[in-house]
Amino acid sequence: MTGPTLSALVVDDSGAMRKQLAYALQRVMGIHATEATDGADAWRKLSTGSYDVVLTDINMPLMDGLKLIALVRQSGGVHQRVPIVVITTEGATEDRRRAMDLGASAYLVKPVQSQQVVEAVRQLFKRTA
């Protein structure tokens, strides 16, 4: 990719999952990834940083991914329109519908391959370009 470096916020309470996603985005797409341990940590980072995409789990302590999506979409701030990819173990149709209704841009069910995540992010960038 040419131009400015894109950045992602990777939100998951699993350190191994955060590292896997961050590494895949960096290696395949050259995206700089910042990690957050839960929704509250992500919200703090969103208030002080700029991100081109957010990847979040749903089930996390302190603040879950659904609450994070709702906050971002209702914030009226710079991140209100940033693409949000949900990556979760919650595979039920109702969970997917809730996330998409709150403003998620894509929904992937774990276990997920790095290539699936990279492709989802690529598609979102194509839509917003």
Secondary structure, DSSP 4 states (H G I P E B T S, - for coil): --SSPPEEEEE-S-HHHHHHHHHHIIIII--EEEEESSHHHHHHHHHH---SEEEE-S--SSS-HHHHHHHHHHS-STTTTS-EEEEES---HHHHHHHHHHT-SEEEESS--HHHHHHHHHHHHHHH-
